[in-house]
């Protein structure tokens, strides 16, 4: 996932994009684009009315005030209540894994965390493009006598939820939408509300940076249900603060995403909306290749690139000045929240679902990304997040 123009790097980016889009094939539900005051047209895009009460200057001032809360690296984790005692040992955690790069990060972290308290960690891999293999993985997890079954991204059917319950285990989720957190589901880390928060933060930047006159073309893949949180939050905030701003959503189909056509679709949309001066993306990897496409079309300086959930490529482009702003996102943070929920469940403690669904973020620009990230090509804040969780878990005593 990179924005460099060398062919080998583009190829790597396309392979990663195809790996991520394979998850879509397993989705049985899709989120319809929730755009207040919008109408889909034949091109797959929608325009959003941003009429709002009050003056543009008042909206810009409010946006700057809200944005100020997210300009510095976060220093505190969201969850704050300590466990009543150290976690019990002897539990079994089974992760349902894929070869998606972010999923691999989750696997490594959960295995390490389980080892901290002498829990047995098992992993069962499945092919996200083949729903039958997911069901088989669930069956295998049950045969391993799992106490907890962890998975990321795939909405669960009632049948598969009940299958785990009948097997004596509980579900531990991250980035799943829709998802009802009730027995046997104990948590959904990095939930819809987290994407909504990042959408609002990025909207504050857009309104402030454009001085209340921005015109943005937003890439969106509706088939990723949880990403609706970003477009919902972004559009609602812009509508609230910026009467003169314009937002146009460009929906990306699964076939186009899988074929690596996002850059060409967005360039085509930009040609149809020549007044746009910003281009936004609803997840870092989906912006892969857009810089090359804009350059080939002679539009390199036409728009500012912004987005949510920066990946390594987005951070690199911020440092070089090719991109303007991204929100920080750390997939590994959700594993700390998942383990925290399992510990609380094992101890019979309540789980604060509102706090579990959020994680710290930051608006990243060229001015602060160097100090925030340094030589690390990823964003993970607070830097001592795991140590803070260990304090809550009474593992540093």
PEFEN-V999078 format. One record per backbone hydrogen bond with DSSP energy under -1.0 kcal/mol. NH is the residue of the N-H (numbers start at 1). CO is the residue of the C=O. Records with the same first field share a line. If there is no record, write none. Layout:
NH->CO + CO
This chain:
10->6
11->7
12->8
13->9
14->10
15->11
16->12
17->13
18->14
19->15
20->16
21->17
22->18
23->20
24->21
26->23
27->24
31->222
35->33
38->35
41->45
44->41
46->249
48->247
59->55
60->56
61->57
62->58
63->59
64->60
65->61
66->62
67->63
68->64
69->66
70->67
83->392
90->118
93->120
94->148
95->122
96->150
97->124
104->100
105->101
106->102
107->103
108->104
109->105
110->106
111->107
112->108
113->109
114->110
115->111
117->114
119->114
120->91
122->93
124->95
126->97
130->127
133->130
135->131
136->132
137->133
138->134
139->135
140->136
141->137
142->138
143->139
144->140
145->142
146->141
147->92
148->92
149->170
150->94
151->172
153->174
161->157
162->158
163->159
164->160
165->161
166->162
167->163
168->165
169->164
170->147
171->184
172->149
173->187
174->151
175->189
182->180
185->182
186->171
189->173
190->356
191->357
194->191
195->191
196->192
197->193
198->194
199->195
200->196
201->197
202->198
203->199
204->200
205->201
206->202
207->203
208->204
209->205
210->206
211->208
212->207
216->246
217->278
218->248
219->280
220->250
224->221
225->223
227->224
228->225
229->226
231->227
232->228
233->229
234->230
235->231
236->232
237->233
238->234
239->235
240->236
241->237
242->238
246->214
248->216
249->46
250->218
251->44
252->220
257->253
258->254
259->255
260->257
261->256
265->261
266->262
267->263
268->264
269->265
270->266
271->267
272->268
276->273
277->215
278->215
279->304
280->217
281->306
284->309
286->283
287->284
288->285
290->287
293->289
294->290
295->291
296->292
297->293
298->295
299->294
302->299
304->277
306->279
307->325
308->281
310->327
315->311
316->312
317->313
318->314
319->315
320->316
322->317
323->317
324->305
325->305
326->364
327->307
328->362
335->332
337->333
338->334
339->335
340->336
341->337
342->338
343->339
344->340
345->341
346->342
347->343
348->345
349->344
353->351
356->352
357->353
363->70
364->326
369->365
372->368
373->369
374->370
376->373
385->382
388->384
389->385
390->386
391->387
392->388
393->389
394->391
395->390
